[in-house]
Amino acid sequence: MMTTENVSVCAVCGEATIEKRIRTQQFAYTSGTHDVLLTADIPVEHCFSCGETLAGEDAEISRHEAVCRYLGRLTPREIKSIRKSKDLTQRDFANELGVGLASIKRWETGANIQGKPHDLKLRELSSLPRDRSKKFTPVFRTSMKDYMMIAAERFELRPRG
């Protein structure tokens, strides 16, 4: 499917006779050592002129979400939604979860599916409220005298010999 000036045209015949539909599709997914047959409702575009039915990126996303549901894992959209609900950047979200930034990017784009332990962490994080209005207040306060500051500046963990 191609789009020209907000009009969808068929990628096969070039005619502007496209209708968007939802089709139920079964596909094989290898889980461990065996294959399973999964079902997903995928968006497709059907051309009335040439009869072709084409599936694009949205179909791939629907299949990926079906795999996530089968595995009992959060989908990329759900992960991104959790992060945004906490008002976190991907980097801050990664730090919060104790994973690398690349992992968050892969999970949110659907390039990888997070493992069960990380999925549990994501679910725990989604149930915790994020209150950014609370500021850190130290419990103990120590007044720093001038001689303490001078000593701190001279301190060496391993004195030079």
N, C-alpha and C positions, 0 to 999 in steps of 0.2 A: 504494500500500500504506500502510495506517495500522497503528499498533500500539496496542492497548488492553490494559493490564495484562499485558504480555508475550505477548499473543496477536495474531498478525498477521491483519488483516482486509483484505479486498479494498477498494480505493479506489473501485471501480465499483459493486459490489452490496452491500458491507458484510458479506458472509459470511466466516466464519473458516475458509475452505477453501483456504488458500494453501500452495503447495509451491514451495520454492526450487529452481531448476534452473540449469544452465549451458548456454547456447546459443552456438553458433558463428555469428558475424555478419560479413558483409562490408559494408564501407562505403567510400565514396569519400573520398580525401584529395587536395587540390590541392597538388602539390609543384612550386613554380616556375610553369612555364607549362602543365604537363600534370597530369591526374588519374591517380591510382593507386588500385587496389582493394586495400584492406588487410583482414586478417581478425583478429578478436579473439574470445576466449571471454569472453562477458559473463554476469554473474549476472542472472537474471530471476526474477520471481515469477508463478506461474501459478495462476489461480483455477479450481478444479474446478466451482464453482457456475455462473459466467457464461461461463467459457472465455477470459477476457481474460488476456493475458500482458503484464506491465508491467516496464519496466526503469527503474532509478533512478540514483542518484549512482554506485554501484559500477560500473555499466555504462559510464558516462562515463569513469571512471578507467581501466577496462580498454581503452577505445578510445584514450585519451590515451597509455597505455603502449605500445600497438601502434604509434602514430605515432612515439614516441620510439625504439622498436626499429628501425623503418623508417629513420629518420634517423641511426641509430647514436649516439644520445644517451642519457645517463643519465635514468632516470625520476625523478619527484618523490620516490618512496619511497627510491630509491637515494641521491639527494642528501641527503635528510634523514638517512639512515642514516650517510652519511659524516660529516656534521656531528656527529651524536650520538656516533659512535665516537671522534671527536677531543675530545669533551667541550667543545664550543664553543657559545656562544649564537649566534643568527642574526647579531647585530651583529659579534661576534668573527670569525665565519666570513666575513662580507662583507669585513671588514678584511683577513683572511688572503688572500682572493682578489682584493682590489683592486676590488671592485664595491660598489654601494650596497646598503643593507639591503633596500630595496624589491625589488631583483632577486632576492635570496635568497628573500624571501617569495613572490614570483611563481613562482619555480622549484619551490619545495617544495609549493605548492598546485596547481600545474599550470596556472596562469593564463597562463604563457609557457613556451616551451621555450628553454633556453639555446643560444646560438650555438656553433659548433664550437670557437672559441678558448677560450671559458669552459668548455666541456665537457672539453677537454683539460686545463685547469688543475685542474678538479675531480678528474679521474682521477689526475693527478700527486699532488694533495694526499691522495687516498685511499690511495696507496701509501707515503706518508711516515709513519713512526711519530710519535706525539705524546707526548713525554716532558715532563710538567709538573714532574717532580721536580728537574730541573736548574735551578739558579738562576744568574742572571747574576753573574759575578765579574769585576770590572774588572781589566785587565791592568796598567794604569798607575795608580799612586796618587800624588797630590800633596797634601802637607800644606798646609793653608791657614793662613797667618799672619794675625794681626789686621790688619796694614796692607793685606794683599791683600783682605780682606773689606771694609774701609772704601773702598778704591779701587773695588771692584766695585759698591758701593752708589752711588757718585758717578758712575759711568760713564754717558755718554749717547752713543748712536749718532750723533746729530746734535746737537752742542752748541747750546744756545739762544743766539742772538746778541744 
